[in-house]
């Protein structure tokens, strides 16, 4: 299977490529999330580190936001579990 890459523009204006793992939409269809990886491995178990960010829109472009709310994070985890159990 081909890896799909996305380009993330950092706050300093530099670009970083990341592997797109999946795209999620909240149960109510209001929130959109991207799951991605930079190919990093965890130190202890060697598993690939994945990131999940909320996709936001400021009218001109899209940007990624950190998920800080525990309730929102629990909802995202439930979306991920549905994929894992499919």
N, C-alpha and C positions, 0 to 999 in steps of 0.2 A: 504494500500500500504506500502510495506517495505521501510524503509529509507535506502538509500545507503550512506555508510560512506567512506570518504577518509582520509588518514593520511597525515598531512602537517608537514614536518620537519622544525622547526624554525631555525633562524640563529644561535642560541645558541646550536643547536644539539638536543633539546628536540622535542618530537612529540606531535601533537595536533590532535584529531579527529574532523572532521567537517562533516556536512551533505551535500552531493552533491545534489544540486537542479537541475542544468542542465549544459549542455556543449554546447558551441556555436562555430560556424565557420563563419568567416567573409564572406561577399558576394563574394570576390575574391578567397576564400579558402586558403589564406595565413596566416591568424591569427587565433589562437585558444584561447578560453576563458573558464574559469570555473566559475560557479555561486555556491556559497556555504554559509553555515551558521554555527555558533557556538551555535545556540539556544538562543542567546541573545534577549532581548526585549527592544525596545526603551522606554525611560523614559516618553515622553509626551503622545504618542498614544498607546503604548504597542504593536506595530507591531514588527514582527521579523526583526532583522537587517540582511541583506544579503550583501555579498561581491562579487565582480567581479574582477578577475585577469586574466592577459594575461599569457598563458602557453608558456614558452620559453624552449629551449633545448640547452645545452652547449656541446652536443656530448656524454657525459656519462650519463646524467640524465636530468630530467625535473625539472623546478623550476617556481615559480610564480613571475610575475612582476606587479607592480602597473601601472595602466593606468593613465598617466599624461597629454597626449595630448588631448585637447578639441575636436578635430575632430575625433580622434579615439573613445573617450568616446561617442560622438553623434552617431557614427556608431553602437557601442555596444547597446546603448539605443534603436536604431531602430530594432536591432535583438531581443531584449527583447519584444518590442511592438508587433512584428510579432507573438511571442509565446503567448502573453497575448490575442491577438485577434483571435487566431486560434480556 
